[in-house]
Amino acid sequence: MKNKKGDSRFQIAHREALIGVGLVIFNFIWWFGFAYGLGHKDPSQYTYVLGLPAWFFYSCVVGLIVMVVLVTFIVKRYFVEVPLDDEGKVDE
């Protein structure tokens, strides 16, 4: 078995894990920004979108749609298939 440090599968996995962490951080900032940015008012002052408070609509509904599109794009564009056996070679 190759040294883990020299195996390109581990380099790819590390890069993809960092991308995943970046997506999670982006999702949290999106959610927190809209939820607490628009939701800090008194409930009687809320604006509504499709019957939902604006803070909820933008943080949860639109946030979900944005994340689904973003994750789909990132996975199709930047993630590569990696063989899991010891003899496999990686095509980059």
C-alpha positions in Angstrom: 0.0 0.0 0.0 1.2 3.5 -0.9 2.1 6.1 1.7 -1.0 8.0 2.6 0.8 11.3 2.0 1.7 10.5 -1.6 -1.6 8.9 -2.5 -3.6 11.3 -4.7 -6.9 9.8 -3.3 -6.2 11.4 0.0 -5.4 14.7 -1.5 -8.6 14.6 -3.5 -10.6 13.6 -0.4 -9.0 16.4 1.6 -9.8 19.0 -1.0 -13.4 17.8 -1.3 -13.8 17.8 2.5 -12.6 21.4 2.6 -15.2 22.3 -0.1 -17.9 20.6 2.0 -16.9 22.5 5.1 -17.0 25.7 3.0 -20.5 24.9 1.8 -21.7 24.3 5.4 -20.2 27.6 6.5 -21.9 29.4 3.6 -25.2 27.7 4.5 -25.0 28.7 8.1 -24.1 32.4 7.3 -27.0 32.5 4.8 -29.4 31.1 7.3 -28.2 33.1 10.3 -28.1 36.4 8.2 -31.7 36.1 7.0 -33.1 34.5 10.2 -31.7 37.0 12.6 -31.3 39.9 10.2 -34.9 40.0 9.2 -36.4 38.2 12.2 -35.2 40.5 15.0 -38.3 42.7 14.8 -41.5 42.4 16.7 -43.7 39.8 15.0 -46.4 42.4 14.3 -43.9 44.2 12.0 -43.0 41.1 10.0 -43.5 41.1 6.2 -44.7 38.0 4.6 -43.8 36.1 1.4 -46.2 33.3 0.3 -47.8 33.4 3.7 -44.5 32.8 5.5 -42.6 35.4 7.5 -39.9 36.9 5.2 -37.1 35.9 7.5 -38.2 32.2 7.4 -38.9 32.3 3.7 -35.5 33.6 2.8 -33.5 31.7 5.4 -35.1 28.3 5.0 -37.0 28.1 1.7 -34.8 30.1 -0.5 -31.7 28.9 1.4 -32.6 25.3 0.7 -33.0 26.0 -3.0 -29.8 27.9 -3.2 -27.9 25.1 -1.4 -29.4 22.4 -3.6 -28.3 24.2 -6.7 -24.9 25.1 -5.3 -24.1 21.6 -4.0 -25.3 20.1 -7.3 -23.1 22.4 -9.3 -20.0 21.9 -7.0 -20.3 18.1 -7.1 -20.7 17.9 -10.8 -18.0 20.4 -11.6 -15.3 19.9 -8.9 -15.7 16.4 -7.4 -14.1 13.4 -9.1 -14.8 9.7 -8.8 -12.1 8.0 -6.7 -11.4 4.2 -6.8 -11.4 2.8 -3.3 -9.2 -0.2 -4.0 -5.4 0.0 -3.4 -4.5 -0.6 -7.1 -6.8 2.1 -8.6 -5.5 5.1 -10.4 -7.1 8.5 -10.2 -7.9 10.4 -13.4 -7.8 14.1 -12.6 
